[in-house]
Amino acid sequence: MALEGDQRSGLQPYLDSLRRELRVPDATLLSVLLALLAVALTLLVWKLIQGRKSSRRTVLLVGLCDSGKTLLFVRLLTGTYRNTQTSITDSSAVYRVSNDKGSSVTLIDLPGHESLRLQFLEKFKAAARAIVFVVDSVAFQREVKDVAEFLYQVLTDCTVLKNALPLVIACNKQDITMAKSAKLIQQQLEKELNTLRVTRSAAPSTLDGSTSSGTAQLGKKGKEFDFSQLPMKVELVECSARGSKAEEGSADIDDLEKWLARIA
């Protein structure tokens, strides 16, 4: 019996140590578990964000009347030339992009009339994956204020900002001699958008402190505006939906097609 007691007392330190190990997890093991949990949560959040993004398969074609949106829409889908008229409603079709994934998006051509364009933007913006803003490069100098006004409304829309929708400014009608270059169009638009921002910020606020419903501040306060200040990526491409030979030739829209392939 004494021997048994001695053996028990000799094992006691090991038993006590085992109880402590069971009660208090090893610090290293706990750190690993916490790190794995953080990674799992990060992956879950990323998957949810990607899932929401992948569910948005619509690319909106917007712009002023006569900018060439509808012909651009037709050229992207069929490659052929067609005489078009000013749209008063939307047109949509599935467009298969030129990339290794064989992806497709739904192109929606929105009316450009002043009384309709914001109404249709409101209708489709939540499902949009990206926006193609079409500009008439020939009439640009004359229309710059109207173009900037509409672009300002698009860029300050809360849904567009929240989803950080990629946006390309398609400088159309480059086949015509008097067309302005993408570089000049960018410079003029940034200047006009900066002027609009200053004007809007000086406007009387509403009761809730905002200047207008559903819009946000454009760019960075205290700095001259440029597109790099936006949460979404804005690019400019030169294109010609008509092409140099009109119905007899093909359109010059390679850069736009490459952009669509990247965002699809």
C-alpha positions in Angstrom: 0.0 0.0 0.0 2.8 2.4 0.8 4.4 1.6 -2.5 1.2 2.4 -4.3 0.9 5.7 -2.4 4.5 6.6 -3.4 3.7 5.8 -7.1 0.6 8.0 -6.9 2.5 10.9 -5.4 5.2 10.5 -8.0 2.7 10.8 -10.8 0.9 13.8 -9.2 3.0 16.5 -10.9 2.3 15.0 -14.3 -1.4 14.7 -13.6 -1.5 18.3 -12.4 0.3 19.4 -15.6 -2.1 17.5 -17.8 -5.1 19.1 -16.1 -3.6 22.5 -16.7 -3.0 21.8 -20.3 -6.6 20.7 -20.8 -7.9 23.7 -19.0 -5.7 26.3 -20.7 -5.0 26.0 -24.5 -1.5 26.4 -25.7 -1.0 30.0 -26.8 0.5 29.0 -30.1 -2.4 26.7 -30.9 -4.8 29.4 -30.0 -3.0 31.9 -32.3 -3.2 29.5 -35.2 -6.9 28.8 -34.7 -7.6 32.6 -34.6 -5.6 33.1 -37.8 -7.5 30.3 -39.5 -10.8 31.8 -38.4 -9.7 35.2 -39.8 -8.8 33.7 -43.1 -12.1 31.8 -43.3 -14.1 35.0 -42.6 -12.1 36.9 -45.2 -12.7 34.3 -47.8 -16.4 34.2 -46.9 -16.7 38.0 -47.3 -14.7 37.9 -50.6 -17.0 35.2 -51.9 -20.1 37.1 -51.1 -18.7 40.3 -52.8 -17.7 38.3 -55.9 -21.1 36.6 -55.9 -22.9 39.9 -55.9 -20.5 41.2 -58.7 -20.9 38.1 -60.8 -24.7 38.5 -60.6 -24.4 41.9 -62.2 -23.9 41.0 -65.9 -25.2 44.2 -67.5 -23.2 46.8 -69.3 -25.1 50.1 -69.9 -24.5 52.3 -72.9 -25.3 55.9 -72.0 -24.7 59.3 -73.5 -26.4 62.2 -75.2 -28.7 61.9 -78.2 -26.9 61.5 -81.5 -23.6 60.4 -79.9 -23.8 57.1 -81.8 -24.8 54.7 -79.0 -27.3 52.7 -81.0 -25.0 52.2 -83.9 -22.2 51.2 -81.5 -24.7 48.8 -79.9 -25.5 47.2 -83.3 -21.8 47.0 -84.4 -20.8 45.3 -81.1 -23.6 42.7 -81.6 -23.6 42.1 -85.3 -20.5 43.8 -86.7 -22.7 45.3 -89.5 -23.8 48.8 -90.3 -27.4 49.9 -89.9 -29.2 53.2 -90.1 -30.5 54.1 -86.7 -32.9 56.5 -85.1 -33.1 58.3 -81.8 -34.2 55.8 -79.2 -37.1 56.4 -76.8 -36.8 53.1 -75.0 -34.0 50.7 -74.0 -32.7 47.9 -76.2 -30.9 44.8 -74.8 -29.0 41.8 -76.1 -26.5 39.2 -75.0 -22.9 40.0 -76.1 -20.2 37.4 -76.0 -16.8 39.0 -75.3 -13.5 38.1 -76.9 -11.6 36.5 -74.1 -10.4 33.0 -73.1 -13.3 32.5 -70.6 -16.0 32.8 -73.2 -17.8 35.2 -71.0 -20.9 37.1 -71.9 -22.7 40.3 -70.7 -26.0 41.9 -71.5 -25.6 45.2 -73.4 -28.4 47.7 -72.8 -28.6 50.8 -75.0 -30.4 53.5 -72.9 -32.2 56.5 -74.5 -30.1 59.7 -74.6 -32.9 62.2 -74.5 -32.6 64.6 -71.6 -36.1 63.7 -70.3 -35.5 60.0 -70.4 -31.8 59.2 -69.7 -31.9 59.5 -65.9 -35.1 57.6 -65.6 -33.6 54.6 -67.5 -30.3 54.8 -65.6 -32.3 54.6 -62.4 -34.1 51.5 -63.7 -31.0 49.5 -64.7 -28.1 50.8 -62.5 -28.4 48.3 -59.7 -27.8 45.4 -62.1 -25.0 47.1 -63.9 -21.5 45.6 -64.1 -20.0 48.5 -66.0 -20.9 51.6 -68.0 -20.0 52.8 -71.5 -20.4 56.6 -71.7 -20.5 57.5 -75.4 -19.4 60.9 -76.5 -19.7 62.5 -80.0 -16.1 63.6 -80.6 -17.1 65.9 -83.4 -19.8 67.8 -81.6 -18.0 67.7 -78.2 -16.8 71.3 -78.1 -20.3 72.4 -78.6 -21.9 69.9 -76.2 -19.2 69.8 -73.6 -21.3 71.4 -70.8 -24.2 69.0 -71.5 -21.9 66.0 -71.6 -20.2 67.0 -68.4 -23.6 67.6 -66.7 -24.8 64.1 -67.5 -21.5 62.5 -66.7 -21.5 64.3 -63.3 -24.9 62.8 -62.6 -23.6 59.4 -63.4 -20.4 59.7 -61.4 -22.1 61.0 -58.3 -24.9 58.5 -58.2 -24.7 56.6 -54.9 -25.3 53.2 -56.5 -22.6 53.7 -59.1 -20.2 54.8 -56.4 -21.1 52.0 -54.0 -20.6 49.3 -56.7 -17.5 51.1 -58.0 -18.7 50.4 -61.6 -15.9 50.6 -64.1 -16.6 53.3 -66.7 -15.2 53.9 -70.2 -15.7 57.1 -72.1 -16.0 56.0 -75.7 -14.9 58.9 -77.8 -16.9 58.0 -80.9 -16.9 59.3 -84.5 -13.1 59.4 -84.8 -13.4 58.7 -88.5 -14.4 62.3 -89.0 -11.7 64.9 -89.5 -13.0 67.4 -86.9 -13.2 64.8 -84.1 -11.5 65.7 -80.8 -8.9 63.3 -79.4 -9.5 61.3 -76.2 -6.8 63.3 -74.5 -8.4 66.6 -75.2 -11.8 65.3 -74.3 -10.5 64.1 -70.9 -8.9 67.4 -70.1 -12.0 69.4 -71.0 -14.3 67.0 -69.1 -12.2 67.1 -65.9 -12.2 70.9 -66.1 -16.0 71.1 -66.6 -16.6 68.5 -63.8 -14.5 70.5 -61.5 -16.5 73.6 -62.2 -19.8 71.7 -61.7 -18.4 70.4 -58.4 -17.7 73.9 -57.1 -21.1 75.1 -58.3 -23.0 72.3 -56.7 -21.1 72.5 -53.4 -22.0 76.2 -53.1 -25.7 75.3 -53.7 -28.1 75.5 -50.7 -28.3 72.2 -48.8 -31.5 70.4 -48.1 -32.8 69.8 -44.5 -30.7 66.6 -44.2 -27.5 68.4 -45.2 -27.2 67.0 -48.7 -27.3 69.0 -51.9 -29.4 66.5 -53.8 -31.0 63.1 -53.2 -29.0 60.0 -54.2 -25.8 61.8 -55.1 -22.4 62.2 -53.4 -19.4 64.5 -53.4 -17.3 64.2 -56.6 -13.5 63.7 -56.2 -11.3 65.0 -53.3 -12.2 68.2 -51.5 -9.6 71.0 -52.0 -8.1 69.5 -55.1 -8.6 70.1 -58.8 -10.7 67.2 -60.0 -9.4 64.4 -62.1 -10.7 60.9 -62.8 -8.0 59.2 -60.7 -9.8 60.5 -57.6 -12.8 58.3 -58.1 -13.4 54.9 -56.5 -14.0 53.3 -59.9 -11.6 53.1 -62.8 -12.4 55.5 -65.6 -10.8 55.0 -69.0 -11.1 56.7 -72.3 -10.9 55.0 -75.7 -11.2 56.3 -79.3 -13.6 54.5 -81.6 -15.8 54.8 -84.6 -19.1 52.9 -84.8 -19.5 54.2 -88.4 -16.1 53.3 -89.6 -14.2 55.1 -92.3 -16.2 53.4 -95.1 -19.6 53.5 -93.3 -21.8 50.5 -94.3 -19.2 49.3 -96.7 -16.5 48.7 -94.1 -16.1 47.6 -90.5 -16.2 49.7 -87.3 -13.1 50.8 -85.5 -14.1 49.5 -82.0 -11.2 47.2 -81.1 -10.2 49.2 -78.0 -13.8 49.2 -76.7 -14.1 45.4 -77.3 -10.8 44.8 -75.4 -12.2 46.9 -72.5 -15.4 44.8 -72.5 -13.3 41.6 -72.5 -11.4 42.8 -69.4 -14.5 43.8 -67.3 -16.7 40.8 -68.3 
